[in-house]
Amino acid sequence: MDEWRTDPTSAMCRALVDGAEMSSFAGGPFDVRAVLADMRPEAMDGFLLGEVP
């Protein structure tokens, strides 16, 4: 039941609430810039988030 307490997403949210800057997560698992930069415009047509690995 306490798995959410160790979830990295929960930890990131807590850090943001405590005043962390979004830039502090650059290069980590929550940095989506590399994925978005590599995504072709035509791939976004009909894009389904559930299909992202």
ZABA-994102 format. One record per residue (C-alpha): x, y, z. Coordinates in pm, whole numbers, plus 50000, padded with zeros to 5 digits. Layout:
BEGIN
REC    east   north      up
REC       X       Y       Z
...
***
This chain:
BEGIN
REC    east   north      up
REC   50000   50000   50000
REC   50295   50235   50060
REC   50446   50181   49712
REC   50352   50537   49608
REC   50587   50670   49875
REC   50888   50523   49695
REC   50765   50600   49343
REC   51005   50840   49164
REC   50713   51039   49022
REC   50582   51100   49371
REC   50928   51209   49483
REC   50952   51454   49192
REC   50610   51601   49274
REC   50707   51643   49640
REC   51030   51816   49536
REC   50838   52055   49311
REC   50591   52134   49589
REC   50887   52203   49816
REC   51021   52458   49566
REC   51251   52261   49335
REC   51302   52411   48990
REC   51187   52210   48689
REC   51536   52255   48546
REC   51675   52044   48831
REC   51526   51738   48660
REC   51707   51798   48330
REC   51886   51489   48207
REC   51698   51261   48446
REC   51416   51014   48389
REC   51157   51294   48369
REC   51335   51486   48093
REC   51127   51428   47779
REC   51317   51668   47552
REC   51515   51392   47378
REC   51199   51196   47300
REC   51018   51500   47165
REC   51316   51614   46961
REC   51337   51275   46790
REC   50964   51248   46719
REC   50868   51324   46359
REC   50566   51556   46312
REC   50373   51287   46123
REC   50416   51051   46418
REC   50213   51287   46635
REC   49903   51248   46418
REC   49683   51001   46604
REC   49948   50968   46876
REC   49849   50728   47153
REC   50027   50778   47485
REC   49962   50418   47583
REC   50188   50303   47300
REC   50495   50492   47423
REC   50751   50248   47570
***
